[in-house]
């Protein structure tokens, strides 16, 4: 009679499978415990994003902060220039006296430069007509012919300032011998003397009369 009993196991039975499964579970459990301990010790400074959760992206701004431009302060000083639009009038070809009046109306100065030709018209001006200018600027008028003759007016009874105005109106220029205050006491050349445009007349202004010193009474003994 033969013995037909099989051996208890060849290493491939259900018992060995259970052994392997138990060992695997132990390894996984140890890994989870170790990871949890490390997570706790690290203090969870940066929680990893969960599966499917979008990680926020922080982008550093390189644009400069908006700044407010400084306010422009308008000048508070009083301007001495003329209003906008003042220009040298068209005086070329015009009689020099008319050209002078137009400059005076615009409160511009003038200087007459007479030539050696013939006529009284202005052949050119500096600054040129149409040039923007400020009030008080002197414009030179170049006249084709020589300075015309003129008679010196009588300004002896006028104040110094009024006498100067009359001389300028006549085409002459005042020059002051002493000062510009008070009445005119003398003028040179005298009234009625022949002269030409641009000639000078010397004015002596102010009261030149001196009072006689008062007599000092002699002491009596």
Secondary structure as UniProt FT lines:
FT   HELIX           14..42
FT   TURN            51..52
FT   TURN            84..85
FT   TURN            92..93
FT   HELIX           96..105
FT   TURN            106..107
FT   STRAND          109..113
FT   STRAND          121..126
FT   TURN            129..130
FT   TURN            135..136
FT   STRAND          138..143
FT   STRAND          149..151
FT   TURN            156..157
FT   HELIX           160..169
FT   TURN            170..171
FT   STRAND          173..176
FT   STRAND          183..188
FT   TURN            191..192
FT   STRAND          194..196
FT   TURN            197..198
FT   STRAND          200..205
//
